[in-house]
Amino acid sequence: MKFVLLAAALLAVPAMGSAQAPAAAPAAASLTIDSTIESIAANPQGKAILDAQFPGMMAHESYPMFKGMSLKQVQPYSGGRITDEQVAKVAAELAKLK
């Protein structure tokens, strides 16, 4: 039984080691308000959109904690600093990107 578990574990290791390399910055067309803030900010056009609506967001002391979340996910925790109107504007601007 131990041999079977060991064999299964060893077979899994090469699969993990052959994982694809990290993706490059996402294409602008694929960015939406459901994308992570970090993904949007990784694209120069996306970063400009975020900077226009949320000046200083990337410099915020808590950025490392919320960068992996989408605007929609962060909004309830923003204390009203991320409004539905701002999210709609970001969504519209991201949809224009190519």
MDTraj code that builds the backbone (N, CA, C; nanometers):
import mdtraj as md
import numpy as np

residues = "MET LYS PHE VAL LEU LEU ALA ALA ALA LEU LEU ALA VAL PRO ALA MET GLY SER ALA GLN ALA PRO ALA ALA ALA PRO ALA ALA ALA SER LEU THR ILE ASP SER THR ILE GLU SER ILE ALA ALA ASN PRO GLN GLY LYS ALA ILE LEU ASP ALA GLN PHE PRO GLY MET MET ALA HIS GLU SER TYR PRO MET PHE LYS GLY MET SER LEU LYS GLN VAL GLN PRO TYR SER GLY GLY ARG ILE THR ASP GLU GLN VAL ALA LYS VAL ALA ALA GLU LEU ALA LYS LEU LYS".split()
xyz = np.array([
    [0.0830, -0.1192, 0.0000],
    [0.0000, 0.0000, 0.0000],
    [0.0874, 0.1256, 0.0000],
    [0.1951, 0.1254, 0.0822],
    [0.2843, 0.2408, 0.0859],
    [0.3476, 0.2637, -0.0508],
    [0.3811, 0.1535, -0.1196],
    [0.4431, 0.1660, -0.2507],
    [0.3483, 0.2340, -0.3497],
    [0.2202, 0.1992, -0.3437],
    [0.1215, 0.2570, -0.4341],
    [0.1099, 0.4073, -0.4080],
    [0.1075, 0.4474, -0.2817],
    [0.0991, 0.5893, -0.2487],
    [0.2248, 0.6640, -0.2915],
    [0.3394, 0.6014, -0.2705],
    [0.4653, 0.6631, -0.3116],
    [0.4712, 0.6775, -0.4638],
    [0.4300, 0.5761, -0.5346],
    [0.4299, 0.5816, -0.6811],
    [0.3364, 0.6917, -0.7309],
    [0.2203, 0.7025, -0.6701],
    [0.1250, 0.8066, -0.7096],
    [0.1838, 0.9450, -0.6833],
    [0.2518, 0.9596, -0.5708],
    [0.3123, 1.0881, -0.5376],
    [0.4238, 1.1221, -0.6359],
    [0.5044, 1.0252, -0.6725],
    [0.6140, 1.0487, -0.7659],
    [0.5623, 1.0803, -0.9063],
    [0.4539, 1.0178, -0.9444],
    [0.3961, 1.0466, -1.0750],
    [0.3388, 1.1876, -1.0799],
    [0.2923, 1.2373, -0.9674],
    [0.2332, 1.3711, -0.9630],
    [0.3406, 1.4797, -0.9710],
    [0.4597, 1.4525, -0.9223],
    [0.5653, 1.5528, -0.9190],
    [0.6016, 1.6047, -1.0579],
    [0.6265, 1.5194, -1.1581],
    [0.6591, 1.5737, -1.2899],
    [0.5464, 1.6613, -1.3466],
    [0.4227, 1.6265, -1.3195],
    [0.3116, 1.7062, -1.3703],
    [0.3147, 1.8455, -1.3083],
    [0.3475, 1.8527, -1.1820],
    [0.3552, 1.9828, -1.1174],
    [0.4746, 2.0610, -1.1701],
    [0.5841, 1.9930, -1.1947],
    [0.7039, 2.0594, -1.2421],
    [0.6908, 2.1105, -1.3848],
    [0.5996, 2.0535, -1.4614],
    [0.5838, 2.0958, -1.5994],
    [0.4740, 2.1997, -1.6159],
    [0.4375, 2.2627, -1.5073],
    [0.3342, 2.3658, -1.5154],
    [0.3798, 2.4765, -1.6081],
    [0.2836, 2.5405, -1.6702],
    [0.3151, 2.6477, -1.7637],
    [0.3793, 2.7639, -1.6908],
    [0.4593, 2.8364, -1.7631],
    [0.5218, 2.9561, -1.7074],
    [0.4126, 3.0578, -1.6760],
    [0.4372, 3.1471, -1.5814],
    [0.3376, 3.2490, -1.5497],
    [0.3013, 3.3284, -1.6741],
    [0.1746, 3.3598, -1.6840],
    [0.1265, 3.4338, -1.8003],
    [0.1797, 3.5765, -1.7985],
    [0.1974, 3.6299, -1.9146],
    [0.2385, 3.7697, -1.9278],
    [0.1200, 3.8574, -1.8900],
    [0.1397, 3.9863, -1.8903],
    [0.0307, 4.0784, -1.8594],
    [-0.0875, 4.0458, -1.9491],
    [-0.2081, 4.0483, -1.8940],
    [-0.3254, 4.0096, -1.9714],
    [-0.3500, 4.1060, -2.0870],
    [-0.4042, 4.0518, -2.1926],
    [-0.4421, 4.1358, -2.3057],
    [-0.5510, 4.2316, -2.2605],
    [-0.5464, 4.3514, -2.3084],
    [-0.6412, 4.4537, -2.2663],
    [-0.7851, 4.4101, -2.2894],
    [-0.8118, 4.3412, -2.3984],
    [-0.9489, 4.3021, -2.4307],
    [-1.0054, 4.2041, -2.3283],
    [-0.9203, 4.1337, -2.2588],
    [-0.9693, 4.0348, -2.1630],
    [-0.9904, 4.0936, -2.0233],
    [-0.9577, 4.2191, -2.0039],
    [-0.9734, 4.2808, -1.8725],
    [-1.1176, 4.3260, -1.8507],
    [-1.1706, 4.2931, -1.7328],
    [-1.3052, 4.3346, -1.6939],
    [-1.3010, 4.3733, -1.5467],
    [-1.4128, 4.4181, -1.4938],
    [-1.4162, 4.4504, -1.3509],
    [-1.4086, 4.3256, -1.2656],
    [-1.4195, 4.2083, -1.3283],
    [-1.4024, 4.0833, -1.2547],
    [-1.2571, 4.0376, -1.2545],
    [-1.1722, 4.1066, -1.3304],
    [-1.0282, 4.0778, -1.3280],
    [-0.9722, 4.1280, -1.1950],
    [-0.8616, 4.0707, -1.1533],
    [-0.8002, 4.1206, -1.0306],
    [-0.7464, 4.2612, -1.0547],
    [-0.7411, 4.3381, -0.9500],
    [-0.6880, 4.4737, -0.9583],
    [-0.5434, 4.4676, -1.0073],
    [-0.4699, 4.3704, -0.9598],
    [-0.3309, 4.3529, -1.0009],
    [-0.3201, 4.3267, -1.1513],
    [-0.4110, 4.2462, -1.2064],
    [-0.4101, 4.2186, -1.3499],
    [-0.4400, 4.3440, -1.4304],
    [-0.5359, 4.4212, -1.3837],
    [-0.5692, 4.5455, -1.4536],
    [-0.4503, 4.6409, -1.4480],
    [-0.3893, 4.6526, -1.3307],
    [-0.2763, 4.7445, -1.3123],
    [-0.1524, 4.7000, -1.3900],
    [-0.1417, 4.5710, -1.4217],
    [-0.0265, 4.5207, -1.4963],
    [-0.0294, 4.5668, -1.6415],
    [-0.1457, 4.6047, -1.6895],
    [-0.1599, 4.6553, -1.8253],
    [-0.1537, 4.8075, -1.8192],
    [-0.0660, 4.8716, -1.8940],
    [-0.0521, 5.0180, -1.8851],
    [-0.1835, 5.0939, -1.9059],
    [-0.2646, 5.0485, -2.0005],
    [-0.3933, 5.1148, -2.0239],
    [-0.4886, 5.0906, -1.9074],
    [-0.4870, 4.9697, -1.8543],
    [-0.5711, 4.9380, -1.7397],
    [-0.5300, 5.0178, -1.6176],
    [-0.3993, 5.0316, -1.5982],
    [-0.3485, 5.1099, -1.4851],
    [-0.3941, 5.2548, -1.4956],
    [-0.3901, 5.3087, -1.6173],
    [-0.4349, 5.4475, -1.6381],
    [-0.5824, 5.4636, -1.6022],
    [-0.6621, 5.3638, -1.6337],
    [-0.8054, 5.3681, -1.6003],
    [-0.8233, 5.3664, -1.4490],
    [-0.7513, 5.2772, -1.3813],
    [-0.7612, 5.2710, -1.2349],
    [-0.7130, 5.4007, -1.1717],
    [-0.6019, 5.4538, -1.2228],
    [-0.5481, 5.5794, -1.1686],
    [-0.6471, 5.6946, -1.1848],
    [-0.7193, 5.6945, -1.2958],
    [-0.8163, 5.8022, -1.3202],
    [-0.9333, 5.7953, -1.2222],
    [-0.9792, 5.6760, -1.1922],
    [-1.0940, 5.6605, -1.1033],
    [-1.0546, 5.6533, -0.9557],
    [-0.9390, 5.5959, -0.9293],
    [-0.8959, 5.5726, -0.7915],
    [-0.7508, 5.6187, -0.7734],
    [-0.7275, 5.7495, -0.7762],
    [-0.5894, 5.7989, -0.7618],
    [-0.5247, 5.7455, -0.6337],
    [-0.4040, 5.6969, -0.6479],
    [-0.3301, 5.6474, -0.5327],
    [-0.3611, 5.5053, -0.4909],
    [-0.4480, 5.4370, -0.5628],
    [-0.4867, 5.3008, -0.5237],
    [-0.3652, 5.2090, -0.5145],
    [-0.2772, 5.2131, -0.6152],
    [-0.1628, 5.1218, -0.6152],
    [-0.0605, 5.1579, -0.5075],
    [-0.0658, 5.2806, -0.4575],
    [0.0263, 5.3228, -0.3518],
    [-0.0342, 5.3033, -0.2124],
    [-0.1590, 5.2610, -0.2066],
    [-0.2258, 5.2436, -0.0770],
    [-0.1526, 5.1388, 0.0058],
    [-0.1405, 5.1615, 0.1336],
    [-0.0665, 5.0690, 0.2208],
    [-0.1250, 4.9284, 0.2228],
    [-0.2535, 4.9141, 0.1928],
    [-0.3176, 4.7824, 0.1925],
    [-0.3215, 4.7177, 0.0546],
    [-0.2626, 4.7834, -0.0445],
    [-0.2648, 4.7288, -0.1803],
    [-0.2206, 4.5819, -0.1862],
    [-0.1133, 4.5434, -0.1186],
    [-0.0737, 4.4023, -0.1245],
    [-0.1832, 4.3065, -0.0759],
    [-0.2710, 4.3557, 0.0096],
    [-0.3765, 4.2686, 0.0625],
    [-0.4965, 4.2588, -0.0311],
    [-0.5236, 4.3618, -0.1110],
    [-0.6426, 4.3563, -0.1963],
    [-0.6123, 4.3462, -0.3453],
    [-0.4867, 4.3478, -0.3844],
    [-0.4529, 4.3463, -0.5264],
    [-0.4992, 4.2189, -0.5978],
    [-0.5146, 4.1115, -0.5264],
    [-0.5603, 3.9854, -0.5846],
    [-0.7112, 3.9737, -0.5934],
    [-0.7811, 4.0798, -0.5573],
    [-0.9270, 4.0800, -0.5611],
    [-0.9746, 4.1682, -0.6769],
    [-1.0970, 4.1473, -0.7197],
    [-1.1552, 4.2331, -0.8228],
    [-1.2147, 4.3575, -0.7571],
    [-1.2457, 4.4573, -0.8379],
    [-1.3100, 4.5777, -0.7844],
    [-1.4418, 4.5422, -0.7167],
    [-1.5159, 4.4510, -0.7776],
    [-1.6449, 4.4109, -0.7198],
    [-1.6251, 4.3429, -0.5840],
    [-1.5173, 4.2695, -0.5677],
    [-1.4894, 4.2035, -0.4407],
    [-1.4439, 4.3032, -0.3350],
    [-1.3679, 4.4036, -0.3741],
    [-1.3147, 4.5015, -0.2803],
    [-1.4208, 4.6044, -0.2410],
    [-1.5127, 4.6309, -0.3304],
    [-1.6119, 4.7366, -0.3094],
    [-1.6832, 4.7303, -0.1740],
    [-1.7318, 4.6163, -0.1291],
    [-1.8009, 4.6140, 0.0002],
    [-1.7121, 4.6518, 0.1193],
    [-1.5822, 4.6380, 0.1034],
    [-1.4884, 4.6681, 0.2113],
    [-1.4297, 4.8087, 0.2016],
    [-1.4712, 4.8839, 0.1003],
    [-1.4096, 5.0133, 0.0740],
    [-1.4692, 5.1281, 0.1543],
    [-1.5699, 5.1020, 0.2321],
    [-1.6318, 5.2086, 0.3099],
    [-1.6916, 5.3171, 0.2206],
    [-1.7413, 5.2783, 0.1047],
    [-1.8026, 5.3733, 0.0134],
    [-1.7052, 5.4451, -0.0781],
    [-1.5763, 5.4146, -0.0686],
    [-1.4769, 5.4817, -0.1525],
    [-1.4733, 5.4254, -0.2940],
    [-1.5348, 5.3100, -0.3144],
    [-1.5504, 5.2538, -0.4486],
    [-1.7006, 5.2466, -0.4730],
    [-1.7486, 5.3363, -0.5572],
    [-1.8928, 5.3454, -0.5814],
    [-1.9340, 5.2630, -0.7028],
    [-2.0645, 5.2371, -0.7118],
    [-2.1171, 5.1670, -0.8288],
    [-2.0878, 5.2465, -0.9557],
    [-2.0964, 5.3780, -0.9454],
    [-2.0694, 5.4640, -1.0615],
    [-1.9248, 5.4488, -1.1081],
    [-1.8310, 5.4462, -1.0151],
    [-1.6889, 5.4301, -1.0514],
    [-1.6641, 5.2935, -1.1149],
    [-1.7244, 5.1912, -1.0569],
    [-1.7076, 5.0564, -1.1118],
    [-1.7640, 5.0509, -1.2532],
    [-1.8786, 5.1146, -1.2750],
    [-1.9385, 5.1178, -1.4088],
    [-1.8479, 5.1917, -1.5076],
    [-1.7871, 5.3007, -1.4631],
    [-1.6956, 5.3757, -1.5511],
    [-1.5739, 5.2912, -1.5863],
    [-1.5181, 5.2224, -1.4874],
    [-1.4024, 5.1358, -1.5135],
    [-1.4433, 5.0255, -1.6101],
    [-1.5593, 4.9650, -1.5895],
    [-1.6069, 4.8590, -1.6779],
    [-1.6199, 4.9089, -1.8217],
    [-1.6764, 5.0282, -1.8376],
    [-1.6943, 5.0850, -1.9718],
    [-1.5589, 5.1139, -2.0373],
    [-1.4657, 5.1678, -1.9618],
    [-1.3326, 5.1982, -2.0168],
    [-1.2557, 5.0707, -2.0516],
    [-1.2645, 4.9694, -1.9674],
    [-1.1960, 4.8437, -1.9960],
    [-1.2538, 4.7787, -2.1213],
    [-1.3843, 4.7912, -2.1397],
    [-1.4493, 4.7314, -2.2578],
    [-1.4014, 4.7973, -2.3870],
    [-1.3548, 4.9208, -2.3804],
    [-1.3066, 4.9920, -2.4985],
    [-1.1654, 4.9498, -2.5391],
    [-1.0908, 4.8888, -2.4476],
    [-0.9515, 4.8532, -2.4751],
    [-0.9415, 4.7425, -2.5779],
    [-0.8358, 4.7492, -2.6566],
    [-0.8112, 4.6443, -2.7564],
    [-0.6711, 4.5949, -2.7432],
])
top = md.Topology()
chain = top.add_chain()
for i, resn in enumerate(residues, 1):
    res = top.add_residue(resn, chain, resSeq=i)
    for name in ("N", "CA", "C"):
        top.add_atom(name, md.element.get_by_symbol(name[0]), res)
traj = md.Trajectory(xyz[None], top)
